[in-house]
Amino acid sequence: MFAMKLTLILLGALLYLVGTIGWFGWLGLDLLYTGTTEALIYAFTGTCTWLLTTFGLAIHIIKTARPTAGGRNP
């Protein structure tokens, strides 16, 4: 069971890293160099999507590590 969880965590981290490098190293820069209004809107939208994904991932990690954080004890 531990090996399965570790594999899923490492796979998720690898996919996130590849997506981040792919966006900021290739797609995002290409859209910015194009310079058209449509390309800039796509670059802005992609960066916002990346930020929301990063924020959601951070919240998921925090909630998984401390499931009772923020809850009230009677």
DOMAR-390073 format. One record per residue: residue number from 1; x, y, z of N, C-alpha, C in turn. Coordinates in pm, 1 decimal, padded with zeros to 6 digits. Example, Ala and Ser with C-alpha at 12.3 -4.5 7.8 and 13.67 -1.06 7.14 Angstrom:
PT  keba       nc1       nc2       nc3      cac1      cac2      cac3       cc1       cc2       cc3
PT     1   01319.0  -00569.0   00780.0   01230.0  -00450.0   00780.0   01320.0  -00330.0   00780.0
PT     2   01285.0  -00225.0   00708.0   01367.0  -00106.0   00714.0   01290.0   00003.0   00787.0
This chain:
PT  keba       nc1       nc2       nc3      cac1      cac2      cac3       cc1       cc2       cc3
PT     1   00082.4  -00119.0   00000.0   00000.0   00000.0   00000.0   00087.2   00125.9   00000.0
PT     2   00196.2   00122.8   00077.1   00285.1   00238.7   00082.1   00348.8   00264.5  -00053.4
PT     3   00387.2   00156.6  -00122.7   00450.3   00171.2  -00253.7   00355.0   00233.7  -00354.2
PT     4   00226.1   00200.0  -00346.6   00127.0   00257.1  -00437.9   00110.1   00406.6  -00411.7
PT     5   00102.5   00446.1  -00285.1   00089.5   00588.4  -00250.9   00212.9   00666.7  -00294.7
PT     6   00329.8   00609.6  -00270.3   00453.8   00676.2  -00309.8   00460.8   00691.8  -00461.9
PT     7   00419.7   00588.8  -00534.4   00419.6   00596.2  -00680.5   00325.1   00705.0  -00729.8
PT     8   00206.5   00714.3  -00671.4   00110.7   00816.6  -00712.0   00159.8   00957.2  -00678.4
PT     9   00223.1   00972.5  -00565.0   00276.8   01102.7  -00526.4   00388.6   01144.6  -00621.5
PT    10   00479.1   01052.8  -00649.7   00589.4   01084.2  -00741.1   00539.5   01111.0  -00882.7
PT    11   00440.2   01036.6  -00927.2   00383.3   01059.3  -01059.3   00315.1   01196.2  -01066.3
PT    12   00241.4   01232.0  -00962.1   00177.8   01363.5  -00958.4   00279.0   01476.0  -00957.2
PT    13   00385.6   01459.3  -00879.8   00489.9   01561.6  -00875.4   00559.9   01574.8  -01010.1
PT    14   00583.9   01462.4  -01076.6   00647.6   01465.9  -01207.9   00557.9   01534.4  -01311.2
PT    15   00429.4   01502.7  -01310.6   00336.7   01566.0  -01404.7   00325.4   01715.8  -01379.6
PT    16   00322.5   01756.0  -01253.3   00316.0   01897.7  -01220.7   00443.6   01968.9  -01266.5
PT    17   00558.4   01906.9  -01245.4   00685.4   01965.6  -01286.5   00694.0   01977.4  -01438.9
PT    18   00653.7   01874.0  -01509.7   00655.1   01877.5  -01656.2   00558.7   01984.4  -01707.8
PT    19   00440.8   01993.1  -01646.3   00345.0   02096.1  -01686.1   00396.9   02236.5  -01660.6
PT    20   00460.9   02257.9  -01547.6   00515.8   02389.0  -01514.9   00628.1   02427.7  -01610.8
PT    21   00719.8   02336.6  -01633.3   00830.3   02365.2  -01725.4   00777.5   02383.5  -01867.5
PT    22   00680.9   02302.2  -01905.0   00621.9   02314.7  -02037.5   00552.0   02448.0  -02057.6
PT    23   00483.2   02493.7  -01955.4   00411.8   02621.0  -01969.1   00508.2   02739.9  -01969.5
PT    24   00592.6   02749.1  -01867.0   00678.8   02866.4  -01855.3   00801.5   02859.6  -01946.4
PT    25   00844.3   02741.7  -01983.2   00963.1   02730.0  -02064.9   00936.3   02725.8  -02214.4
PT    26   00811.3   02693.7  -02252.2   00786.8   02676.1  -02394.3   00660.5   02748.5  -02439.8
PT    27   00544.8   02705.9  -02393.5   00419.8   02762.2  -02443.2   00398.9   02907.8  -02404.1
PT    28   00415.9   02938.7  -02276.9   00393.6   03075.7  -02230.4   00487.1   03175.8  -02297.0
PT    29   00613.5   03140.4  -02307.6   00709.7   03230.4  -02371.6   00679.3   03248.9  -02520.4
PT    30   00639.1   03141.1  -02586.1   00605.1   03150.8  -02727.7   00485.5   03243.2  -02748.5
PT    31   00387.6   03234.7  -02660.9   00271.0   03323.1  -02672.0   00310.2   03468.8  -02647.5
PT    32   00399.6   03491.9  -02552.3   00442.2   03629.7  -02524.8   00524.1   03686.4  -02640.5
PT    33   00607.3   03603.8  -02703.3   00688.8   03651.5  -02815.4   00604.1   03679.9  -02939.3
PT    34   00490.3   03611.4  -02951.6   00402.1   03635.6  -03065.4   00350.1   03778.4  -03061.7
PT    35   00304.2   03821.0  -02945.2   00270.1   03960.6  -02924.2   00132.4   04004.8  -02969.8
PT    36   00054.3   03917.0  -03029.7  -00080.1   03959.0  -03069.1  -00170.0   03963.9  -02946.0
PT    37  -00279.8   04033.0  -02958.6  -00372.9   04045.2  -02846.1  -00428.4   03909.0  -02807.3
PT    38  -00461.6   03828.4  -02904.9  -00515.2   03695.5  -02877.0  -00412.8   03608.6  -02803.2
PT    39  -00288.3   03614.2  -02844.9  -00183.3   03535.2  -02780.4  -00159.8   03582.3  -02637.0
PT    40  -00165.1   03712.8  -02613.9  -00146.9   03765.0  -02478.0  -00262.1   03724.0  -02386.3
PT    41  -00382.9   03720.4  -02440.8  -00497.4   03675.1  -02360.9  -00481.0   03527.4  -02326.0
PT    42  -00435.7   03446.7  -02422.2  -00409.6   03305.0  -02394.2  -00299.2   03288.4  -02290.3
PT    43  -00195.5   03369.3  -02298.2  -00086.2   03361.5  -02201.0  -00135.8   03398.4  -02061.0
PT    44  -00217.7   03502.5  -02052.8  -00273.4   03543.0  -01923.5  -00364.7   03434.4  -01867.0
PT    45  -00450.0   03377.7  -01952.9  -00541.2   03272.3  -01908.8  -00465.2   03148.4  -01863.5
PT    46  -00362.5   03110.9  -01936.8  -00282.0   02994.6  -01899.0  -00208.8   03014.5  -01767.5
PT    47  -00158.3   03135.4  -01745.9  -00090.0   03163.7  -01619.6  -00188.8   03163.7  -01502.9
PT    48  -00307.9   03217.4  -01523.7  -00411.2   03213.0  -01418.9  -00450.5   03069.2  -01387.6
PT    49  -00462.4   02986.7  -01490.9  -00494.7   02845.6  -01470.1  -00384.3   02776.2  -01391.5
PT    50  -00259.4   02806.4  -01424.5  -00147.2   02747.6  -01351.2  -00149.8   02791.2  -01204.7
PT    51  -00177.5   02918.8  -01179.5  -00183.6   02967.9  -01041.3  -00296.4   02900.1  -00963.4
PT    52  -00413.9   02885.4  -01024.5  -00525.1   02818.1  -00957.1  -00493.6   02671.8  -00929.5
PT    53  -00427.5   02606.5  -01023.2  -00387.9   02467.4  -01002.8  -00287.8   02455.0  -00888.7
PT    54  -00191.3   02545.5  -00884.2  -00091.4   02544.1  -00777.3  -00156.8   02568.7  -00641.1
PT    55  -00246.9   02665.0  -00636.3  -00316.1   02695.1  -00510.9  -00401.1   02576.4  -00466.0
PT    56  -00473.3   02515.8  -00558.9  -00554.8   02399.0  -00525.2  -00471.3   02281.4  -00478.3
PT    57  -00356.6   02262.4  -00541.0  -00266.7   02155.3  -00499.6  -00212.1   02179.9  -00359.6
PT    58  -00177.4   02303.4  -00330.5  -00127.6   02337.0  -00196.2  -00236.0   02313.3  -00090.8
PT    59  -00358.3   02353.1  -00120.5  -00468.8   02330.3  -00026.7  -00492.3   02180.9  -00007.4
PT    60  -00486.2   02104.2  -00114.7  -00504.4   01959.2  -00104.9  -00396.3   01895.5  -00017.5
PT    61  -00272.5   01937.6  -00035.2  -00162.7   01883.0   00044.5  -00180.9   01917.9   00191.9
PT    62  -00218.8   02041.3   00220.4  -00238.9   02082.8   00359.2  -00354.4   02006.4   00422.5
PT    63  -00465.0   01992.6   00349.8  -00580.9   01920.4   00404.2  -00550.7   01772.3   00423.9
PT    64  -00470.4   01714.6   00337.5  -00435.5   01573.7   00351.9  -00341.0   01552.9   00469.6
PT    65  -00247.2   01643.8   00488.6  -00150.0   01629.1   00596.9  -00213.3   01655.1   00733.7
PT    66  -00307.0   01749.9   00738.6  -00371.6   01784.3   00866.3  -00522.6   01787.5   00846.5
PT    67  -00587.4   01672.0   00842.8  -00730.9   01668.6   00813.1  -00818.8   01734.9   00919.1
PT    68  -00768.3   01748.9   01041.5  -00850.6   01809.4   01145.8  -00817.1   01956.7   01168.1
PT    69  -00729.4   02014.4   01087.3  -00692.6   02154.8   01103.7  -00814.6   02242.0   01075.3
PT    70  -00839.4   02335.6   01161.9  -00951.5   02426.3   01144.6  -01080.4   02375.3   01204.7
PT    71  -01084.9   02249.6   01241.6  -01205.8   02193.8   01302.4  -01210.2   02225.7   01451.0
PT    72  -01330.2   02234.5   01501.7  -01345.6   02264.4   01645.3  -01363.0   02135.8   01724.5
PT    73  -01296.2   02130.7   01836.7  -01311.6   02016.8   01928.1  -01413.6   02054.0   02034.1
PT    74  -01512.9   01968.5   02055.2  -01615.6   02001.4   02155.9  -01565.6   01992.7   02297.1
